[in-house]
Amino acid sequence: MQMNYSLTLSQTQKLLMTPELRQAITILQLSSLELCDYIEQELLNNPLLDKEEDDYPAFSEDGMRVDEGKTNEDTIEWEEYLQDYFDWDFLRFPRERKEEETSFENFVSATQTLQEHLLMQLRLVAADKKIFKIGEFLIGNLDKNGYLTVSVQEAARILKVPAEEVEKALKVVQTLDPPGVGARNLQECLLIQVEQKGIKDPKLKELIEHHLKDLAEARYTRIAEKLNVPLSKVQELKDIVLSLDPKPGRNFSSVNETHYVVPDAVIEKVGDEYVVIMNDSVTPRLSINPYYRSLLLSEDKESVTSKFLTRKLEAALWLIKSLEQRRMTLYKVIKAIVEVQREFLDKGISGLKPLTLKQIADVVGVHESTVSRAISGKYVQTPRGVFELKFFFQNGLENENGSSTCAETIKKMLKEMISNEDPYNPLSDQMIADDLKKKGIRISRRTVAKYREQLGIPSSAKRKRY
């Protein structure tokens, strides 16, 4: 057997995850707020990047910004840098600046927090300064639902006051609006509300103190036996309990609460067509800093400064290109969604169709993972309201005629059926499934139960009235 050495050439294809590709993927999946933070960080790291505050910068055919009143005498070969980045969709054109008068309608008023609401009342009712200081401490230790998070003994130890004074201050806090605030548990919260409403039924107090779990599990017969009352009385007491608020503080804002979302695109109806308008005001517009650009021209190409600026220039150009690719990919995905979900835009939830990532990926010409990243955390404003893009991707059930009905449409039908049912003889999950099958929708009882639970609708046993 003869052994020898030899050299051979072969061609192979590999998919390499370059830093630029990794950056483009990261940018695509960022939400609007996350993208703004990402760009701000890049502005700090890269001196060649500039943020355009007002107008879109104008670009020449080679992709560089054209400053008004200046001739471009640069001798650097920008085409060498931009030949891989050139894209007509990327070009920005100057727009006329419009001076707008300040309108107070553009400002959003701050929402009052629960603590602010309670402190304002406490200043009016607490004449004793000591009681006010203790009450102020207790209000500061309420959670977002209005419940007290410290015990009376712990508050007394921290404030170095007798527990009786803390209890007295707590009673004052519990008289404030909203009713039930300052309670230490659910039973106390409900009892405070019953007392403030002036309800003097002893059976109601007994129900709240000892039988809330049975009430939640719809064990009405057991409650009737324990309270020695008929089922109709249990139903009456249950209606009173349901009229109370178990979370009295939830209607107030909190410090870290997000009040609104900024849509990444707007869908408007123009004539008989729906037009997708990208919200470019969400993220800042970037350009190349003219000072460092001129510095790059004056420096020796072999110098350390020139190499540093060249590296930063390439990074800046790739970032700008990645941002434009994100915008175009998102635009194509939203446009494809509009074409599929046109009936939803026309008719509402009843027109929503089942949709998968693969369907949109085939239309746009990208991979499913790209579509998944593009819709993650993105919102769109439509004539029907503001929706997360994931909302339009619904699973569906096959109908008898071979078509499909999406889950949200079935949930709407289920909700309407339950809202029109006889409260003394409510529809069971099996009865709902049978009614939907009569309409041509193949659905099982377990699927009906799953959709009902997702809608927050209790079972027929809990809905039944006596």
Secondary structure, DSSP 4 states (H G I P E B T S, - for coil): ------------------HHHHHHHHHHH--HHHHHHHHHHHHHH-TTEEEESSSPPPB-TTS-B--TT------S-HHHHHTTT--GGG-------------GGGPPPPPPBHHHHHHHHHHHH--SHHHHHHHHHHHHTB-TTS-B-S-HHHHHHHHTS-HHHHHHHHHHHTTSSSTTTT-SSHHHHHHHHHHHHT---HHHHHHHHH-HHHHHTT-HHHHHHHHT--HHHHHHHHHHHHTS-S-TTTTSB-TT-------SEEEEEETTEEEEEE-TTSS-EEEE-HHHHHHHHHS-TTSHHHHHHHHHHHHHHHHHHHHHHHHHHHHHHHHHHHHHSHHHHHH-GGG-----HHHHHHHHTS-HHHHHHHHTT-EEEETTEEEEGGGG---EEEBTTS-EEEHHHHHHHHHHHHHTSBTTBPPPHHHHHHHHHHTTB---HHHHHHHHHHTTPPPHHHH---
